Amino acid sequence: MDCLEFRRRLGSDPQTRDPEFLAHRDSCRAGCAESWRRAQRFERRVMDALKSIETPPDLAERVLLAQATSSRARTRRFWQIGLAAAAALLVALVVAGYAWNLRADANGGALAGMAIAHVRSEAYSLTMSHTLRDRELQSVFADRGLAMRGAPTHAVFAADCRVGPYKAVHLVLREGGERVTALYVLGHRIAQARDFHRAGWRGRELPMGAGTLVLLGNDTGGFAAAERAVAKALLGSA
């Protein structure tokens, strides 16, 4: 098992006891053991948070009582409330659509939200520091049916992932001392490039080839270099 396969297994099943996985963890000198320890600490924090949530012991009785006492009132009020709610919903949709159009450039669209959610789910990728070899990168691109025409020289993480419903290549590039996440999303192509600032992330979306490249980072300082690196890998030139 190489480092790339280890990281994939760590992201999908951090609790695995597969002997080959554990053997690589114990023998690797490229940071895999530290990544495993970080993943375990994260899993423990999640489990501790879930255990702290207490369900009221009489929750089921409360729900049944509420259903029984309100069913008759709901039937009588259904039509008048339904008509009022439909009118309110129509107004809300019109207002929300207008507000969304005004804020789209600043906050990004649906793809930006899915990209941020995906990066948060694989936060361990931002801790990687070992530069990947060309063959490790080539295998990830090949898994998505893409020919890698030039290797990104500063890639420290690579995986074939899904961003929402879309297949994607997930890269983390070390550019100018900063880590930039580059998600090349297949099957979805936006019309034009735009920057956004959302949930504490700086981001950029831009059409590239037959898909869309989404860049995420603490700032935009490394975006230009990351864009050139991915364009070289996909298109053979920046």
Secondary structure, DSSP 8 states (H G I E B T S, - for coil): --HHHHHHHHHH-TT---HHHHHHHHH--SSHHHHHHHHHHHHHHHHHHHHT----TTHHHHHHHHHHHHHHHHHHHHHHHHHHHHHHHHHHHHHHHHHHHHHHHHH--HHHHHHHHHHHHTGGGGG--S---HHHHHHHHHHTT---SS--TTEEEEEEEEETTEEEEEEEEEETTEEEEEEEETT---SS-EEEEETTEEEEEEEETTEEEEEEESSSTTHHHHHHHHHHHHHS--
